[in-house]
Structure formats: C-alpha cells, structure tokens
Amino acid sequence: MDTNSIDLTVTSPPYDDLRNYNGYKFEFKKMAYELYRITKKGGVVVWIVGDKINKGNKTLTSFKHALYFQEIGFNVHDTMIYAKKNTPFMRSNAYTNGHEYMFVLCKGSPKTFNPLKEPTVRSGIEMLVHNKGADANNSKVLKELKKEKTKSNIWYYAVGLGGSTKDKIAFKHPAIYPEKLAQDHILSWSDNGDIVFDPMCGSGTTCKMAALNNRKYIGIDISKEYINIAQKRLVDTLGVFA
C-alpha cells in the first residue's frame, strides 16, 4: 500500500489469543509500523482492544500496544472507552468487565474532528460558577447553557444481535463490534470521500459503515471465509461490493 495514503483506520486486533481466528496469527509490531507508514499526516487510527485475564492477572496488552504506537511516532490523541450495555461475562471475585479501550492514535494532530453531540440536561440562561478560587468561594456570572454538548469519550453500545448489527451472517465471525461504534468514529475523524481502512476487516463492519456514510473503504483479511462474510454483507446492504 502507498505511503501516506489512508485518512482513517478503524480496527480491532485479535489480541491475547482469546479466540481462534481460523488458526491465523497476528504480528502486532509489524502491523503497527505499517499502519504508521500508510497513515496520512493528520490521519487517525482507532485501535479497539482489551485484555485477557490469566489466572486473575490482566495482561495489559492494550496499554502495551498504545505505548508501542507512541514509541514508533503516533500521538495517543485520546484513550476512549467502549462500554458494553449488556455484557454477559461475569467474574466471581471482581466486578464484571464491561469495556474495551479505543485508542485514538494520530500522525500529528487530527486533520478532521467532527464532534458528535448529545442533548444537555437543561439549557437556557443561568447564574453559573465562574473562576472558582482555591478558597472555595464561588463567584457567579450570567451565562447560557447550550441545548447540546460534545459527547464524552465513554461510548455505550448494546452488543449481540440487534445491538451490534441486525446482519445474522456477521455472527459467523467470532468477534464483531457494533456498527454504531464504527459509524461514530468514521463520522468523527473523517469527511465525505476520505479513505477508511480496516486491515483485519473480519465481518466487514468498518467497510459497511464507511460505504453507508459516503467514504471510500479498503478492507483486507487473511481469512477467505471472513472476506466472504464481509462481501455478502456489503452486497446485501449496498447491492455491490468493491
């Protein structure tokens, strides 16, 4: 692939051998280096990753990945949380693990940021705290509360059929993430016509949502079985695939 050619990558690696992806292996450092090479200046990589719990000890693979990306030149622009509304995985001696990390990595500063908004609890003109001092005395000024605000960096999604997707065929892949998650990142970090990439496209979620939101897309996978699933989803959604 050409150097400096990709605007946005949205992907999730097969970390910690949690699942058997048809026996294929994942060489993280080589892929990280290549992602840096092909990402445009100002381009973004969204790396969605969690950690295996081995005999009560978390691997922290997620942070090892983030630190290596930083070492080879990426800025860790944000550490976001993908919170699962309905996670089924219970632990007997700890709180239920209901999240993964979404590292937003950038080659420099993001050239594009289209912030997603959500309604505020209240809006209008109010007396609001202003320049709170160390003595805890609150001075107030008349200010306007907007009707909406930029979302926080913790994003909540339902998972499973009807949550992640309505495409039953997608679940022939062992690990999919929600279509809405992919769409929210695509809308946030890219513009119409930009190239969105997924180097481990699996069931094709990133490609599908890129196409539906007027972006160009490239999806690759080492497994022909998964490529067939991705192509079927694109055909069913768009009538064509490329």
Buried (B, 14 or more C-beta within 10 A) or exposed (E): EEEEBBBBBBBBBBBBEBEEBEEEEBEBEEBBBBBBBBBBEBBBBBBBBBBEBEEEEBBEBBBBBBEBBEEEBBBBBBEBBBEBEEBEEEEEEEEEBBBBBBBBBBBBEBBBEEEEEEEEEEEEEEEEEEEEEEEEEEEEEEEEEEEEBEEEEEBBBBBBEEBBBEBEBBBBBBEBBBBBBBBBBBBBBBBEEBBBBBBBBBBBBBBBBBBBBEBBBBBEBEBEEBBBBBBBBBEEBEEEBE
